[in-house]
Structure formats: C-alpha cells, structure tokens
C-alpha cells in the first residue's frame, strides 16, 4: 500500500470520525 493511499484513508477516517461524533457523541457508548 502506497503512502499517498494510506494518508488519504487517514484523512477520510478523520472526517468520518468527526461526522459521527457530531451526529452522536461516543460518550454514550
């Protein structure tokens, strides 16, 4: 797996986590 591909997925995951935490906080889990 190339570095660019890995960095791209890290950014996607970061945005995804921010979206989920904004929708419903992980503190409930």
mmCIF entry with sequence, helices, sheets and N, C-alpha, C, O atoms, coordinates in Angstrom:
data_MODEL
# 
_entry.id   MODEL 
# 
_entity.id                         1 
_entity.type                       polymer 
_entity.pdbx_number_of_molecules   1 
# 
_entity_poly.entity_id                      1 
_entity_poly.type                           'polypeptide(L)' 
_entity_poly.nstd_linkage                   no 
_entity_poly.nstd_monomer                   no 
_entity_poly.pdbx_seq_one_letter_code       
;(UNK)(UNK)(UNK)(UNK)(UNK)(UNK)(UNK)(UNK)(UNK)(UNK)(UNK)(UNK)(UNK)(UNK)(UNK)(UNK)
(UNK)(UNK)(UNK)(UNK)(UNK)(UNK)(UNK)(UNK)(UNK)(UNK)(UNK)(UNK)(UNK)
;
_entity_poly.pdbx_seq_one_letter_code_can   XXXXXXXXXXXXXXXXXXXXXXXXXXXXX 
_entity_poly.pdbx_strand_id                 A 
# 
loop_
_entity_poly_seq.entity_id 
_entity_poly_seq.num 
_entity_poly_seq.mon_id 
_entity_poly_seq.hetero 
1 1  UNK n 
1 2  UNK n 
1 3  UNK n 
1 4  UNK n 
1 5  UNK n 
1 6  UNK n 
1 7  UNK n 
1 8  UNK n 
1 9  UNK n 
1 10 UNK n 
1 11 UNK n 
1 12 UNK n 
1 13 UNK n 
1 14 UNK n 
1 15 UNK n 
1 16 UNK n 
1 17 UNK n 
1 18 UNK n 
1 19 UNK n 
1 20 UNK n 
1 21 UNK n 
1 22 UNK n 
1 23 UNK n 
1 24 UNK n 
1 25 UNK n 
1 26 UNK n 
1 27 UNK n 
1 28 UNK n 
1 29 UNK n 
# 
_struct_asym.id          A 
_struct_asym.entity_id   1 
# 
loop_
_struct_conf.conf_type_id 
_struct_conf.id 
_struct_conf.pdbx_PDB_helix_id 
_struct_conf.beg_label_comp_id 
_struct_conf.beg_label_asym_id 
_struct_conf.beg_label_seq_id 
_struct_conf.pdbx_beg_PDB_ins_code 
_struct_conf.end_label_comp_id 
_struct_conf.end_label_asym_id 
_struct_conf.end_label_seq_id 
_struct_conf.pdbx_end_PDB_ins_code 
_struct_conf.beg_auth_comp_id 
_struct_conf.beg_auth_asym_id 
_struct_conf.beg_auth_seq_id 
_struct_conf.end_auth_comp_id 
_struct_conf.end_auth_asym_id 
_struct_conf.end_auth_seq_id 
_struct_conf.pdbx_PDB_helix_class 
_struct_conf.details 
_struct_conf.pdbx_PDB_helix_length 
HELX_P HELX_P1 AA1 UNK A 3  ? UNK A 23 ? UNK A 3  UNK A 23 1 ? 21 
HELX_P HELX_P2 AA2 UNK A 26 ? UNK A 28 ? UNK A 26 UNK A 28 5 ? 3  
# 
_struct_conf_type.id          HELX_P 
_struct_conf_type.criteria    ? 
_struct_conf_type.reference   ? 
# 
loop_
_atom_site.group_PDB 
_atom_site.id 
_atom_site.type_symbol 
_atom_site.label_atom_id 
_atom_site.label_alt_id 
_atom_site.label_comp_id 
_atom_site.label_asym_id 
_atom_site.label_entity_id 
_atom_site.label_seq_id 
_atom_site.pdbx_PDB_ins_code 
_atom_site.Cartn_x 
_atom_site.Cartn_y 
_atom_site.Cartn_z 
_atom_site.occupancy 
_atom_site.B_iso_or_equiv 
_atom_site.pdbx_formal_charge 
_atom_site.auth_seq_id 
_atom_site.auth_comp_id 
_atom_site.auth_asym_id 
_atom_site.auth_atom_id 
_atom_site.pdbx_PDB_model_num 
ATOM 1   N N  . UNK A 1 1  ? 0.851   -1.200 0.000  1.00 0.00 ? 1  UNK A N  1 
ATOM 2   C CA . UNK A 1 1  ? 0.000   0.000  0.000  1.00 0.00 ? 1  UNK A CA 1 
ATOM 3   C C  . UNK A 1 1  ? 0.882   1.244  0.000  1.00 0.00 ? 1  UNK A C  1 
ATOM 4   O O  . UNK A 1 1  ? 1.772   1.389  0.838  1.00 0.00 ? 1  UNK A O  1 
ATOM 5   N N  . UNK A 1 2  ? 0.626   2.126  -0.939 1.00 0.00 ? 2  UNK A N  1 
ATOM 6   C CA . UNK A 1 2  ? 1.442   3.333  -1.059 1.00 0.00 ? 2  UNK A CA 1 
ATOM 7   C C  . UNK A 1 2  ? 1.161   4.320  0.074  1.00 0.00 ? 2  UNK A C  1 
ATOM 8   O O  . UNK A 1 2  ? 0.118   4.262  0.726  1.00 0.00 ? 2  UNK A O  1 
ATOM 9   N N  . UNK A 1 3  ? 2.108   5.218  0.291  1.00 0.00 ? 3  UNK A N  1 
ATOM 10  C CA . UNK A 1 3  ? 1.978   6.200  1.374  1.00 0.00 ? 3  UNK A CA 1 
ATOM 11  C C  . UNK A 1 3  ? 0.823   7.160  1.095  1.00 0.00 ? 3  UNK A C  1 
ATOM 12  O O  . UNK A 1 3  ? 0.061   7.504  1.999  1.00 0.00 ? 3  UNK A O  1 
ATOM 13  N N  . UNK A 1 4  ? 0.699   7.587  -0.156 1.00 0.00 ? 4  UNK A N  1 
ATOM 14  C CA . UNK A 1 4  ? -0.369  8.523  -0.523 1.00 0.00 ? 4  UNK A CA 1 
ATOM 15  C C  . UNK A 1 4  ? -1.729  7.904  -0.249 1.00 0.00 ? 4  UNK A C  1 
ATOM 16  O O  . UNK A 1 4  ? -2.635  8.569  0.253  1.00 0.00 ? 4  UNK A O  1 
ATOM 17  N N  . UNK A 1 5  ? -1.867  6.616  -0.582 1.00 0.00 ? 5  UNK A N  1 
ATOM 18  C CA . UNK A 1 5  ? -3.131  5.915  -0.362 1.00 0.00 ? 5  UNK A CA 1 
ATOM 19  C C  . UNK A 1 5  ? -3.442  5.845  1.121  1.00 0.00 ? 5  UNK A C  1 
ATOM 20  O O  . UNK A 1 5  ? -4.590  6.016  1.530  1.00 0.00 ? 5  UNK A O  1 
ATOM 21  N N  . UNK A 1 6  ? -2.415  5.593  1.928  1.00 0.00 ? 6  UNK A N  1 
ATOM 22  C CA . UNK A 1 6  ? -2.595  5.482  3.380  1.00 0.00 ? 6  UNK A CA 1 
ATOM 23  C C  . UNK A 1 6  ? -2.996  6.829  3.979  1.00 0.00 ? 6  UNK A C  1 
ATOM 24  O O  . UNK A 1 6  ? -3.907  6.901  4.804  1.00 0.00 ? 6  UNK A O  1 
ATOM 25  N N  . UNK A 1 7  ? -2.318  7.888  3.562  1.00 0.00 ? 7  UNK A N  1 
ATOM 26  C CA . UNK A 1 7  ? -2.620  9.231  4.080  1.00 0.00 ? 7  UNK A CA 1 
ATOM 27  C C  . UNK A 1 7  ? -4.044  9.631  3.692  1.00 0.00 ? 7  UNK A C  1 
ATOM 28  O O  . UNK A 1 7  ? -4.762  10.259 4.470  1.00 0.00 ? 7  UNK A O  1 
ATOM 29  N N  . UNK A 1 8  ? -4.432  9.257  2.479  1.00 0.00 ? 8  UNK A N  1 
ATOM 30  C CA . UNK A 1 8  ? -5.777  9.601  2.001  1.00 0.00 ? 8  UNK A CA 1 
ATOM 31  C C  . UNK A 1 8  ? -6.833  8.953  2.877  1.00 0.00 ? 8  UNK A C  1 
ATOM 32  O O  . UNK A 1 8  ? -7.822  9.591  3.238  1.00 0.00 ? 8  UNK A O  1 
ATOM 33  N N  . UNK A 1 9  ? -6.627  7.680  3.224  1.00 0.00 ? 9  UNK A N  1 
ATOM 34  C CA . UNK A 1 9  ? -7.596  6.970  4.051  1.00 0.00 ? 9  UNK A CA 1 
ATOM 35  C C  . UNK A 1 9  ? -7.593  7.486  5.481  1.00 0.00 ? 9  UNK A C  1 
ATOM 36  O O  . UNK A 1 9  ? -8.624  7.469  6.154  1.00 0.00 ? 9  UNK A O  1 
ATOM 37  N N  . UNK A 1 10 ? -6.417  7.952  5.952  1.00 0.00 ? 10 UNK A N  1 
ATOM 38  C CA . UNK A 1 10 ? -6.350  8.527  7.305  1.00 0.00 ? 10 UNK A CA 1 
ATOM 39  C C  . UNK A 1 10 ? -7.201  9.785  7.365  1.00 0.00 ? 10 UNK A C  1 
ATOM 40  O O  . UNK A 1 10 ? -7.905  10.018 8.348  1.00 0.00 ? 10 UNK A O  1 
ATOM 41  N N  . UNK A 1 11 ? -7.136  10.601 6.310  1.00 0.00 ? 11 UNK A N  1 
ATOM 42  C CA . UNK A 1 11 ? -7.925  11.832 6.280  1.00 0.00 ? 11 UNK A CA 1 
ATOM 43  C C  . UNK A 1 11 ? -9.411  11.512 6.187  1.00 0.00 ? 11 UNK A C  1 
ATOM 44  O O  . UNK A 1 11 ? -10.230 12.173 6.826  1.00 0.00 ? 11 UNK A O  1 
ATOM 45  N N  . UNK A 1 12 ? -9.760  10.512 5.403  1.00 0.00 ? 12 UNK A N  1 
ATOM 46  C CA . UNK A 1 12 ? -11.167 10.106 5.271  1.00 0.00 ? 12 UNK A CA 1 
ATOM 47  C C  . UNK A 1 12 ? -11.693 9.616  6.613  1.00 0.00 ? 12 UNK A C  1 
ATOM 48  O O  . UNK A 1 12 ? -12.809 9.955  7.009  1.00 0.00 ? 12 UNK A O  1 
ATOM 49  N N  . UNK A 1 13 ? -10.888 8.818  7.312  1.00 0.00 ? 13 UNK A N  1 
ATOM 50  C CA . UNK A 1 13 ? -11.288 8.306  8.621  1.00 0.00 ? 13 UNK A CA 1 
ATOM 51  C C  . UNK A 1 13 ? -11.444 9.430  9.624  1.00 0.00 ? 13 UNK A C  1 
ATOM 52  O O  . UNK A 1 13 ? -12.338 9.410  10.471 1.00 0.00 ? 13 UNK A O  1 
ATOM 53  N N  . UNK A 1 14 ? -10.553 10.423 9.516  1.00 0.00 ? 14 UNK A N  1 
ATOM 54  C CA . UNK A 1 14 ? -10.603 11.563 10.439 1.00 0.00 ? 14 UNK A CA 1 
ATOM 55  C C  . UNK A 1 14 ? -11.904 12.342 10.256 1.00 0.00 ? 14 UNK A C  1 
ATOM 56  O O  . UNK A 1 14 ? -12.564 12.707 11.229 1.00 0.00 ? 14 UNK A O  1 
ATOM 57  N N  . UNK A 1 15 ? -12.264 12.590 8.998  1.00 0.00 ? 15 UNK A N  1 
ATOM 58  C CA . UNK A 1 15 ? -13.506 13.312 8.700  1.00 0.00 ? 15 UNK A CA 1 
ATOM 59  C C  . UNK A 1 15 ? -14.713 12.482 9.123  1.00 0.00 ? 15 UNK A C  1 
ATOM 60  O O  . UNK A 1 15 ? -15.699 13.017 9.629  1.00 0.00 ? 15 UNK A O  1 
ATOM 61  N N  . UNK A 1 16 ? -14.624 11.156 8.908  1.00 0.00 ? 16 UNK A N  1 
ATOM 62  C CA . UNK A 1 16 ? -15.731 10.253 9.255  1.00 0.00 ? 16 UNK A CA 1 
ATOM 63  C C  . UNK A 1 16 ? -15.971 10.249 10.756 1.00 0.00 ? 16 UNK A C  1 
ATOM 64  O O  . UNK A 1 16 ? -17.113 10.264 11.216 1.00 0.00 ? 16 UNK A O  1 
ATOM 65  N N  . UNK A 1 17 ? -14.854 10.229 11.532 1.00 0.00 ? 17 UNK A N  1 
ATOM 66  C CA . UNK A 1 17 ? -14.967 10.233 12.997 1.00 0.00 ? 17 UNK A CA 1 
ATOM 67  C C  . UNK A 1 17 ? -15.575 11.555 13.477 1.00 0.00 ? 17 UNK A C  1 
ATOM 68  O O  . UNK A 1 17 ? -16.407 11.567 14.385 1.00 0.00 ? 17 UNK A O  1 
ATOM 69  N N  . UNK A 1 18 ? -15.157 12.666 12.862 1.00 0.00 ? 18 UNK A N  1 
ATOM 70  C CA . UNK A 1 18 ? -15.704 13.971 13.248 1.00 0.00 ? 18 UNK A CA 1 
ATOM 71  C C  . UNK A 1 18 ? -17.201 14.023 12.949 1.00 0.00 ? 18 UNK A C  1 
ATOM 72  O O  . UNK A 1 18 ? -17.976 14.577 13.728 1.00 0.00 ? 18 UNK A O  1 
ATOM 73  N N  . UNK A 1 19 ? -17.602 13.440 11.816 1.00 0.00 ? 19 UNK A N  1 
ATOM 74  C CA . UNK A 1 19 ? -19.016 13.432 11.430 1.00 0.00 ? 19 UNK A CA 1 
ATOM 75  C C  . UNK A 1 19 ? -19.836 12.600 12.410 1.00 0.00 ? 19 UNK A C  1 
ATOM 76  O O  . UNK A 1 19 ? -20.920 13.008 12.827 1.00 0.00 ? 19 UNK A O  1 
ATOM 77  N N  . UNK A 1 20 ? -19.310 11.429 12.776 1.00 0.00 ? 20 UNK A N  1 
ATOM 78  C CA . UNK A 1 20 ? -20.033 10.555 13.700 1.00 0.00 ? 20 UNK A CA 1 
ATOM 79  C C  . UNK A 1 20 ? -20.123 11.186 15.079 1.00 0.00 ? 20 UNK A C  1 
ATOM 80  O O  . UNK A 1 20 ? -21.176 11.151 15.717 1.00 0.00 ? 20 UNK A O  1 
ATOM 81  N N  . UNK A 1 21 ? -19.019 11.765 15.540 1.00 0.00 ? 21 UNK A N  1 
ATOM 82  C CA . UNK A 1 21 ? -19.002 12.353 16.884 1.00 0.00 ? 21 UNK A CA 1 
ATOM 83  C C  . UNK A 1 21 ? -19.930 13.568 16.949 1.00 0.00 ? 21 UNK A C  1 
ATOM 84  O O  . UNK A 1 21 ? -20.480 13.882 18.005 1.00 0.00 ? 21 UNK A O  1 
ATOM 85  N N  . UNK A 1 22 ? -20.099 14.246 15.810 1.00 0.00 ? 22 UNK A N  1 
ATOM 86  C CA . UNK A 1 22 ? -21.001 15.401 15.784 1.00 0.00 ? 22 UNK A CA 1 
ATOM 87  C C  . UNK A 1 22 ? -22.452 14.921 15.755 1.00 0.00 ? 22 UNK A C  1 
ATOM 88  O O  . UNK A 1 22 ? -23.334 15.556 16.334 1.00 0.00 ? 22 UNK A O  1 
ATOM 89  N N  . UNK A 1 23 ? -22.691 13.794 15.076 1.00 0.00 ? 23 UNK A N  1 
ATOM 90  C CA . UNK A 1 23 ? -24.048 13.261 14.965 1.00 0.00 ? 23 UNK A CA 1 
ATOM 91  C C  . UNK A 1 23 ? -24.501 12.705 16.309 1.00 0.00 ? 23 UNK A C  1 
ATOM 92  O O  . UNK A 1 23 ? -25.571 13.054 16.808 1.00 0.00 ? 23 UNK A O  1 
ATOM 93  N N  . UNK A 1 24 ? -23.671 11.831 16.893 1.00 0.00 ? 24 UNK A N  1 
ATOM 94  C CA . UNK A 1 24 ? -23.962 11.308 18.228 1.00 0.00 ? 24 UNK A CA 1 
ATOM 95  C C  . UNK A 1 24 ? -22.652 10.984 18.937 1.00 0.00 ? 24 UNK A C  1 
ATOM 96  O O  . UNK A 1 24 ? -21.907 10.113 18.488 1.00 0.00 ? 24 UNK A O  1 
ATOM 97  N N  . UNK A 1 25 ? -22.362 11.674 20.037 1.00 0.00 ? 25 UNK A N  1 
ATOM 98  C CA . UNK A 1 25 ? -21.105 11.550 20.771 1.00 0.00 ? 25 UNK A CA 1 
ATOM 99  C C  . UNK A 1 25 ? -20.811 10.113 21.178 1.00 0.00 ? 25 UNK A C  1 
ATOM 100 O O  . UNK A 1 25 ? -21.717 9.336  21.479 1.00 0.00 ? 25 UNK A O  1 
ATOM 101 N N  . UNK A 1 26 ? -19.504 9.772  21.181 1.00 0.00 ? 26 UNK A N  1 
ATOM 102 C CA . UNK A 1 26 ? -19.084 8.428  21.563 1.00 0.00 ? 26 UNK A CA 1 
ATOM 103 C C  . UNK A 1 26 ? -19.169 8.220  23.071 1.00 0.00 ? 26 UNK A C  1 
ATOM 104 O O  . UNK A 1 26 ? -18.989 7.104  23.559 1.00 0.00 ? 26 UNK A O  1 
ATOM 105 N N  . UNK A 1 27 ? -19.441 9.284  23.801 1.00 0.00 ? 27 UNK A N  1 
ATOM 106 C CA . UNK A 1 27 ? -19.527 9.179  25.265 1.00 0.00 ? 27 UNK A CA 1 
ATOM 107 C C  . UNK A 1 27 ? -20.727 8.319  25.672 1.00 0.00 ? 27 UNK A C  1 
ATOM 108 O O  . UNK A 1 27 ? -20.773 7.784  26.781 1.00 0.00 ? 27 UNK A O  1 
ATOM 109 N N  . UNK A 1 28 ? -21.691 8.194  24.761 1.00 0.00 ? 28 UNK A N  1 
ATOM 110 C CA . UNK A 1 28 ? -22.874 7.378  25.051 1.00 0.00 ? 28 UNK A CA 1 
ATOM 111 C C  . UNK A 1 28 ? -22.554 5.889  24.991 1.00 0.00 ? 28 UNK A C  1 
ATOM 112 O O  . UNK A 1 28 ? -23.248 5.073  25.597 1.00 0.00 ? 28 UNK A O  1 
ATOM 113 N N  . UNK A 1 29 ? -21.494 5.537  24.253 1.00 0.00 ? 29 UNK A N  1 
ATOM 114 C CA . UNK A 1 29 ? -21.138 4.126  24.079 1.00 0.00 ? 29 UNK A CA 1 
ATOM 115 C C  . UNK A 1 29 ? -20.400 3.616  25.313 1.00 0.00 ? 29 UNK A C  1 
ATOM 116 O O  . UNK A 1 29 ? -20.014 2.448  25.362 1.00 0.00 ? 29 UNK A O  1 
# 
